[in-house]
Amino acid sequence: MTAARALNLRAPLRPGPATSAVVTALRTGVPAPGPDRYVAPEIAAAVDLVRDGSLVAAAESVVGPLS
């Protein structure tokens, strides 16, 4: 979540294709930063995306299998 936010702050620079795919996948369950709010549910959603392999799958969809 922190790295994705850092990438937002680096605009107009853009991350590589695999990193972009991972951030896009993360944003399916974790919204971009906004007003102050309770973020525990968003942290849990990010953990779920890591655990279920969604973020690795997003990267692999661009670069191929990661071993």
N, CA, C and O atoms as a DFTB+ gen file, in Angstrom:
268 C
 N C O
     1  1       0.824      -1.176       0.000
     2  2       0.000       0.000       0.000
     3  2       0.874       1.248       0.000
     4  3       0.582       2.214      -0.706
     5  1       1.933       1.230       0.781
     6  2       2.815       2.390       0.853
     7  2       3.555       2.588      -0.448
     8  3       3.710       3.717      -0.911
     9  1       4.016       1.499      -1.043
    10  2       4.727       1.614      -2.320
    11  2       3.800       2.115      -3.419
    12  3       4.208       2.921      -4.256
    13  1       2.562       1.648      -3.424
    14  2       1.605       2.124      -4.429
    15  2       1.359       3.615      -4.256
    16  3       1.262       4.348      -5.240
    17  1       1.260       4.064      -3.017
    18  2       1.081       5.498      -2.765
    19  2       2.300       6.278      -3.221
    20  3       2.166       7.350      -3.810
    21  1       3.489       5.752      -2.956
    22  2       4.720       6.421      -3.387
    23  2       4.738       6.588      -4.902
    24  3       5.177       7.618      -5.413
    25  1       4.263       5.578      -5.612
    26  2       4.216       5.686      -7.071
    27  2       3.276       6.801      -7.504
    28  3       3.567       7.513      -8.465
    29  1       2.150       6.966      -6.809
    30  2       1.239       8.073      -7.107
    31  2       1.931       9.417      -6.927
    32  3       1.722      10.344      -7.709
    33  1       2.747       9.510      -5.901
    34  2       3.425      10.774      -5.604
    35  2       4.542      11.086      -6.595
    36  3       4.998      12.228      -6.668
    37  1       4.987      10.096      -7.352
    38  2       6.062      10.289      -8.328
    39  2       5.539      10.731      -9.699
    40  3       6.324      10.935     -10.624
    41  1       4.230      10.878      -9.829
    42  2       3.661      11.316     -11.106
    43  2       4.326      12.629     -11.510
    44  3       4.572      13.481     -10.656
    45  1       4.614      12.802     -12.763
    46  2       4.141      12.065     -13.926
    47  2       4.990      10.848     -14.288
    48  3       4.717      10.189     -15.292
    49  1       6.016      10.537     -13.489
    50  2       6.787       9.325     -13.773
    51  2       5.872       8.121     -13.632
    52  3       4.952       8.121     -12.814
    53  1       6.131       7.091     -14.438
    54  2       5.277       5.907     -14.418
    55  2       6.115       4.678     -14.135
    56  3       7.249       4.577     -14.602
    57  1       5.564       3.735     -13.368
    58  2       6.299       2.500     -13.102
    59  2       6.309       1.599     -14.335
    60  3       5.605       1.848     -15.314
    61  1       7.115       0.560     -14.263
    62  2       7.168      -0.415     -15.340
    63  2       5.857      -1.167     -15.473
    64  3       4.988      -1.068     -14.607
    65  1       5.711      -1.918     -16.554
    66  2       4.453      -2.618     -16.822
    67  2       4.031      -3.601     -15.723
    68  3       2.857      -3.641     -15.356
    69  1       4.958      -4.380     -15.202
    70  2       4.589      -5.355     -14.166
    71  2       4.166      -4.652     -12.885
    72  3       3.198      -5.054     -12.241
    73  1       4.886      -3.612     -12.521
    74  2       4.532      -2.859     -11.319
    75  2       3.177      -2.195     -11.494
    76  3       2.375      -2.167     -10.560
    77  1       2.918      -1.666     -12.667
    78  2       1.607      -1.065     -12.938
    79  2       0.492      -2.093     -12.795
    80  3      -0.575      -1.790     -12.261
    81  1       0.745      -3.313     -13.277
    82  2      -0.263      -4.372     -13.167
    83  2      -0.528      -4.728     -11.713
    84  3      -1.671      -4.984     -11.333
    85  1       0.519      -4.746     -10.898
    86  2       0.350      -5.056      -9.476
    87  2      -0.443      -3.951      -8.786
    88  3      -1.339      -4.237      -7.992
    89  1      -0.123      -2.700      -9.081
    90  2      -0.861      -1.589      -8.462
    91  2      -2.327      -1.630      -8.893
    92  3      -3.216      -1.393      -8.074
    93  1      -2.588      -1.923     -10.153
    94  2      -3.967      -2.026     -10.630
    95  2      -4.703      -3.136      -9.878
    96  3      -5.848      -2.953      -9.465
    97  1      -4.054      -4.277      -9.703
    98  2      -4.665      -5.385      -8.962
    99  2      -4.900      -4.992      -7.505
   100  3      -5.940      -5.322      -6.935
   101  1      -3.950      -4.296      -6.903
   102  2      -4.116      -3.847      -5.523
   103  2      -5.322      -2.931      -5.403
   104  3      -6.082      -3.028      -4.439
   105  1      -5.503      -2.050      -6.365
   106  2      -6.593      -1.074      -6.313
   107  2      -7.968      -1.726      -6.459
   108  3      -8.978      -1.068      -6.211
   109  1      -8.036      -3.004      -6.855
   110  2      -9.335      -3.678      -6.899
   111  2      -9.907      -3.889      -5.511
   112  3     -11.125      -3.957      -5.342
   113  1      -9.028      -3.995      -4.502
   114  2      -9.491      -4.219      -3.138
   115  2      -9.108      -3.131      -2.168
   116  3      -9.618      -3.072      -1.049
   117  1      -8.200      -2.262      -2.601
   118  2      -7.700      -1.209      -1.722
   119  2      -7.764       0.114      -2.479
   120  3      -6.997       0.327      -3.418
   121  1      -8.659       0.993      -2.085
   122  2      -8.773       2.253      -2.807
   123  2      -7.536       3.134      -2.642
   124  3      -6.747       2.957      -1.714
   125  1      -7.388       4.069      -3.544
   126  2      -6.296       5.033      -3.463
   127  2      -6.479       5.897      -2.223
   128  3      -7.577       5.970      -1.670
   129  1      -5.416       6.545      -1.789
   130  2      -5.523       7.397      -0.601
   131  2      -6.582       8.482      -0.778
   132  3      -6.854       8.943      -1.887
   133  1      -7.148       8.859       0.315
   134  2      -8.163       9.905       0.327
   135  2      -8.171      10.550       1.686
   136  3      -7.123      10.694       2.315
   137  1      -9.330      10.937       2.143
   138  2      -9.411      11.567       3.462
   139  2      -9.032      10.572       4.564
   140  3      -9.035       9.359       4.358
   141  1      -8.712      11.113       5.718
   142  2      -8.390      10.250       6.852
   143  2      -9.528       9.258       7.088
   144  3     -10.706       9.609       7.033
   145  1      -9.146       8.027       7.349
   146  2     -10.143       6.990       7.580
   147  2      -9.482       5.827       8.299
   148  3      -8.257       5.762       8.401
   149  1     -10.278       4.936       8.781
   150  2      -9.830       3.709       9.429
   151  2      -9.359       2.766       8.327
   152  3     -10.161       2.348       7.492
   153  1      -8.071       2.425       8.312
   154  2      -7.520       1.668       7.189
   155  2      -7.327       0.178       7.460
   156  3      -6.845      -0.545       6.587
   157  1      -7.688      -0.291       8.638
   158  2      -7.505      -1.716       8.933
   159  2      -8.177      -2.615       7.900
   160  3      -7.579      -3.619       7.513
   161  1      -9.398      -2.308       7.431
   162  2      -9.999      -3.161       6.406
   163  2      -9.210      -3.152       5.087
   164  3      -9.154      -4.161       4.385
   165  1      -8.614      -2.024       4.767
   166  2      -7.824      -1.943       3.543
   167  2      -6.526      -2.732       3.674
   168  3      -6.087      -3.371       2.718
   169  1      -5.918      -2.691       4.841
   170  2      -4.714      -3.489       5.086
   171  2      -5.063      -4.971       4.981
   172  3      -4.317      -5.740       4.375
   173  1      -6.175      -5.374       5.557
   174  2      -6.615      -6.774       5.472
   175  2      -6.864      -7.173       4.023
   176  3      -6.530      -8.289       3.624
   177  1      -7.447      -6.276       3.231
   178  2      -7.689      -6.576       1.816
   179  2      -6.370      -6.738       1.071
   180  3      -6.244      -7.620       0.221
   181  1      -5.391      -5.902       1.379
   182  2      -4.072      -6.018       0.740
   183  2      -3.420      -7.347       1.115
   184  3      -2.833      -8.013       0.262
   185  1      -3.518      -7.729       2.372
   186  2      -2.970      -9.015       2.819
   187  2      -3.649     -10.160       2.069
   188  3      -2.983     -11.099       1.635
   189  1      -4.953     -10.086       1.917
   190  2      -5.677     -11.125       1.180
   191  2      -5.205     -11.229      -0.265
   192  3      -5.079     -12.331      -0.800
   193  1      -4.943     -10.082      -0.902
   194  2      -4.468     -10.097      -2.289
   195  2      -3.080     -10.728      -2.401
   196  3      -2.762     -11.363      -3.407
   197  1      -2.263     -10.554      -1.376
   198  2      -0.952     -11.212      -1.355
   199  2      -1.138     -12.704      -1.122
   200  3      -0.569     -13.527      -1.839
   201  1      -1.925     -13.045      -0.129
   202  2      -2.116     -14.459       0.225
   203  2      -2.743     -15.281      -0.890
   204  3      -2.349     -16.426      -1.114
   205  1      -3.722     -14.704      -1.595
   206  2      -4.389     -15.509      -2.623
   207  2      -3.651     -15.508      -3.961
   208  3      -4.096     -16.134      -4.923
   209  1      -2.530     -14.808      -4.016
   210  2      -1.697     -14.839      -5.216
   211  2      -2.090     -13.835      -6.289
   212  3      -1.498     -13.824      -7.368
   213  1      -3.070     -13.001      -6.014
   214  2      -3.538     -12.047      -7.031
   215  2      -2.449     -11.084      -7.486
   216  3      -2.358     -10.764      -8.671
   217  1      -1.625     -10.620      -6.553
   218  2      -0.603      -9.646      -6.931
   219  2       0.518     -10.294      -7.729
   220  3       1.022      -9.701      -8.683
   221  1       0.910     -11.499      -7.353
   222  2       1.917     -12.220      -8.142
   223  2       1.352     -12.529      -9.526
   224  3       2.055     -12.392     -10.527
   225  1       0.097     -12.942      -9.588
   226  2      -0.531     -13.238     -10.879
   227  2      -0.560     -12.002     -11.770
   228  3      -0.374     -12.107     -12.983
   229  1      -0.791     -10.840     -11.182
   230  2      -0.796      -9.600     -11.963
   231  2       0.576      -9.343     -12.572
   232  3       0.682      -8.993     -13.748
   233  1       1.617      -9.513     -11.781
   234  2       2.978      -9.321     -12.301
   235  2       3.295     -10.370     -13.362
   236  3       3.862     -10.053     -14.407
   237  1       2.928     -11.618     -13.088
   238  2       3.211     -12.701     -14.040
   239  2       2.455     -12.521     -15.347
   240  3       2.913     -12.990     -16.389
   241  1       1.319     -11.859     -15.315
   242  2       0.583     -11.644     -16.552
   243  2       1.341     -10.741     -17.517
   244  3       1.053     -10.708     -18.713
   245  1       2.313     -10.009     -16.978
   246  2       3.110      -9.105     -17.806
   247  2       4.472      -9.706     -18.128
   248  3       4.920      -9.650     -19.273
   249  1       5.142     -10.289     -17.110
   250  2       6.522     -10.725     -17.293
   251  2       6.698     -12.230     -17.424
   252  3       7.804     -12.696     -17.698
   253  1       5.637     -12.995     -17.237
   254  2       5.753     -14.438     -17.268
   255  2       5.965     -14.979     -15.864
   256  3       5.980     -14.221     -14.894
   257  1       6.128     -16.293     -15.759
   258  2       6.230     -16.935     -14.440
   259  2       7.394     -16.404     -13.603
   260  3       8.506     -16.214     -14.097
   261  1       7.106     -16.174     -12.335
   262  2       8.143     -15.802     -11.362
   263  2       8.434     -17.030     -10.526
   264  3       7.517     -17.690     -10.038
   265  1       9.670     -17.326     -10.367
   266  2      10.022     -18.517      -9.581
   267  2      10.704     -18.147      -8.302
   268  3      11.069     -19.025      -7.520
